[in-house]
């Protein structure tokens, strides 16, 4: 079992920045990738960014150049630095891990970009 605790969401104006954090605990030895998904009202959940245990990353086209995913293996924590936020980034953001025991999801954190 893997437990995930997210933090860092909130309300920000267009052009602003936020940083999301997700701390993993439990069977963390089995984790081989961590990432962030988001789901806006009326839309499907989509991958935002992903990082493997080796440090390889991939991003949704819509966030490339604005968002950066990073991972602190010592703290078992993944971060998502979000810059130049746009109203269309408004969504619930979910932490996601891929592990030998299966996928796990965080509880979600709301990000709202509005003036």
C-alpha contacts under 8 A as a table, 3 or more apart, distances in Angstrom:
res1	aa1	res2	aa2	distance
1	X	26	X	5.88
1	X	27	X	5.51
1	X	101	X	7.08
2	X	24	X	6.61
2	X	25	X	5.75
2	X	26	X	4.76
2	X	27	X	5.33
2	X	28	X	6.47
2	X	104	X	6.71
3	X	24	X	5.63
3	X	25	X	5.20
3	X	26	X	6.04
3	X	104	X	7.74
3	X	106	X	7.61
4	X	22	X	6.30
4	X	23	X	5.61
4	X	24	X	4.68
4	X	25	X	6.60
4	X	95	X	7.39
4	X	104	X	7.90
4	X	105	X	7.01
4	X	106	X	5.10
4	X	107	X	7.75
5	X	22	X	5.41
5	X	23	X	5.26
5	X	24	X	6.67
5	X	106	X	6.26
5	X	107	X	7.43
6	X	20	X	7.15
6	X	21	X	5.53
6	X	22	X	4.31
6	X	23	X	6.54
6	X	94	X	7.96
6	X	95	X	6.94
6	X	106	X	6.53
6	X	107	X	7.25
6	X	108	X	6.93
6	X	109	X	6.77
7	X	20	X	5.77
7	X	21	X	5.25
7	X	22	X	6.51
7	X	109	X	6.78
8	X	18	X	6.96
8	X	19	X	5.75
8	X	20	X	4.45
8	X	21	X	6.15
8	X	109	X	7.48
9	X	18	X	7.09
9	X	19	X	7.47
9	X	20	X	6.25
9	X	109	X	5.41
9	X	110	X	5.37
9	X	111	X	5.01
10	X	18	X	7.93
10	X	109	X	7.94
10	X	110	X	6.12
10	X	111	X	5.04
10	X	112	X	6.13
11	X	111	X	6.14
11	X	112	X	4.74
11	X	113	X	5.92
11	X	114	X	7.15
12	X	16	X	5.99
12	X	17	X	7.14
12	X	18	X	7.58
12	X	111	X	7.87
12	X	112	X	6.31
12	X	113	X	5.01
12	X	114	X	6.29
12	X	115	X	7.64
13	X	16	X	5.49
13	X	85	X	7.65
13	X	113	X	5.38
13	X	114	X	5.00
13	X	115	X	4.97
14	X	84	X	6.96
14	X	85	X	5.38
14	X	86	X	5.08
14	X	87	X	6.35
14	X	113	X	5.74
14	X	114	X	6.00
14	X	115	X	6.50
15	X	83	X	7.00
15	X	84	X	4.13
15	X	85	X	4.87
15	X	86	X	6.38
16	X	83	X	6.13
16	X	84	X	5.48
16	X	85	X	5.49
17	X	81	X	7.47
17	X	82	X	5.39
17	X	83	X	4.41
17	X	84	X	6.25
17	X	85	X	6.20
18	X	81	X	6.19
18	X	82	X	5.24
18	X	83	X	6.75
19	X	79	X	6.80
19	X	80	X	5.54
19	X	81	X	4.44
19	X	82	X	5.90
20	X	79	X	5.49
20	X	80	X	5.00
20	X	81	X	6.50
20	X	82	X	7.96
21	X	77	X	6.79
21	X	78	X	5.85
21	X	79	X	4.56
21	X	80	X	6.57
22	X	77	X	5.40
22	X	78	X	5.28
22	X	79	X	6.41
22	X	95	X	6.32
22	X	106	X	7.93
23	X	75	X	7.39
23	X	76	X	5.89
23	X	77	X	4.32
23	X	78	X	6.66
24	X	28	X	6.72
24	X	76	X	5.47
24	X	77	X	6.06
25	X	28	X	5.88
25	X	76	X	7.29
27	X	30	X	6.00
27	X	31	X	7.64
28	X	31	X	5.38
28	X	76	X	7.39
30	X	99	X	5.02
30	X	100	X	5.13
30	X	101	X	6.88
31	X	34	X	7.55
31	X	53	X	7.66
31	X	97	X	6.62
31	X	98	X	5.77
31	X	99	X	4.07
31	X	100	X	6.58
32	X	52	X	5.84
32	X	53	X	5.13
32	X	97	X	7.68
32	X	98	X	5.93
32	X	99	X	5.61
32	X	100	X	7.70
33	X	50	X	7.04
33	X	51	X	5.66
33	X	52	X	4.07
33	X	53	X	5.59
33	X	97	X	5.77
33	X	98	X	5.16
33	X	99	X	7.10
34	X	50	X	5.79
34	X	51	X	5.49
34	X	52	X	6.32
34	X	53	X	7.91
34	X	78	X	6.85
34	X	95	X	7.47
34	X	96	X	5.72
34	X	97	X	4.34
34	X	98	X	6.27
35	X	47	X	7.83
35	X	48	X	7.55
35	X	49	X	5.51
35	X	50	X	4.00
35	X	51	X	5.99
35	X	69	X	7.82
35	X	78	X	7.42
35	X	95	X	5.89
35	X	96	X	5.13
35	X	97	X	6.26
36	X	47	X	6.31
36	X	48	X	5.48
36	X	49	X	5.43
36	X	50	X	6.41
36	X	80	X	7.61
36	X	93	X	6.61
36	X	94	X	5.55
36	X	95	X	4.68
36	X	96	X	5.78
37	X	45	X	6.47
37	X	46	X	5.34
37	X	47	X	4.35
37	X	48	X	5.02
37	X	49	X	7.09
37	X	93	X	5.67
37	X	94	X	5.10
37	X	95	X	6.46
37	X	96	X	7.07
38	X	45	X	5.43
38	X	46	X	5.49
38	X	47	X	6.59
38	X	48	X	6.59
38	X	91	X	5.86
38	X	92	X	5.42
38	X	93	X	4.24
38	X	94	X	5.85
39	X	43	X	6.25
39	X	44	X	5.94
39	X	45	X	4.31
39	X	46	X	6.39
39	X	91	X	5.24
39	X	92	X	5.33
39	X	93	X	6.59
40	X	43	X	5.37
40	X	44	X	7.29
40	X	45	X	7.39
40	X	90	X	6.53
40	X	91	X	4.24
40	X	92	X	6.37
41	X	91	X	7.14
47	X	50	X	7.65
47	X	59	X	7.64
47	X	60	X	6.48
48	X	59	X	5.73
48	X	60	X	5.12
48	X	63	X	7.14
49	X	57	X	7.12
49	X	58	X	5.63
49	X	59	X	4.34
49	X	60	X	6.31
49	X	68	X	7.91
49	X	69	X	6.43
50	X	57	X	5.49
50	X	58	X	5.43
50	X	59	X	6.62
50	X	69	X	7.03
51	X	54	X	7.90
51	X	55	X	5.79
51	X	56	X	5.44
51	X	57	X	4.41
51	X	58	X	6.78
51	X	69	X	6.89
51	X	70	X	7.09
51	X	71	X	7.46
52	X	55	X	5.13
52	X	56	X	5.30
52	X	57	X	6.63
53	X	56	X	7.56
55	X	71	X	7.82
57	X	69	X	7.45
59	X	63	X	6.67
59	X	64	X	6.02
60	X	63	X	5.65
60	X	64	X	6.44
61	X	64	X	5.36
63	X	66	X	5.41
63	X	67	X	5.58
64	X	67	X	6.19
65	X	68	X	7.76
66	X	82	X	6.18
66	X	83	X	5.15
66	X	84	X	6.05
66	X	85	X	7.68
67	X	80	X	6.74
67	X	81	X	5.49
67	X	82	X	4.47
67	X	83	X	5.97
68	X	80	X	5.69
68	X	81	X	5.07
68	X	82	X	6.61
69	X	78	X	7.22
69	X	79	X	5.63
69	X	80	X	4.58
69	X	81	X	6.35
70	X	78	X	5.77
70	X	79	X	5.24
70	X	80	X	6.59
71	X	76	X	7.47
71	X	77	X	5.83
71	X	78	X	4.33
71	X	79	X	6.12
72	X	75	X	5.45
72	X	76	X	5.85
72	X	77	X	5.29
72	X	78	X	6.28
73	X	76	X	4.72
73	X	77	X	6.53
74	X	77	X	7.88
82	X	85	X	6.58
85	X	89	X	6.47
85	X	113	X	6.72
86	X	89	X	5.39
86	X	90	X	7.57
86	X	113	X	6.11
87	X	90	X	5.63
87	X	112	X	7.35
87	X	113	X	4.72
87	X	114	X	5.87
88	X	113	X	7.59
89	X	111	X	7.58
89	X	112	X	7.46
89	X	113	X	6.70
90	X	110	X	7.80
90	X	111	X	5.42
90	X	112	X	4.59
90	X	113	X	5.46
91	X	110	X	6.09
91	X	111	X	5.55
91	X	112	X	6.62
92	X	108	X	5.85
92	X	109	X	5.38
92	X	110	X	4.36
92	X	111	X	6.00
93	X	108	X	5.30
93	X	109	X	5.25
93	X	110	X	6.19
93	X	111	X	6.93
94	X	105	X	6.62
94	X	106	X	5.57
94	X	107	X	6.61
94	X	108	X	4.38
94	X	109	X	6.55
95	X	105	X	5.76
95	X	106	X	4.93
95	X	107	X	7.77
95	X	108	X	6.89
96	X	103	X	7.06
96	X	104	X	5.69
96	X	105	X	4.69
96	X	106	X	6.37
97	X	103	X	5.63
97	X	104	X	5.33
97	X	105	X	6.72
98	X	102	X	6.14
98	X	103	X	4.66
98	X	104	X	6.74
99	X	102	X	5.09
99	X	103	X	5.94
99	X	104	X	7.90
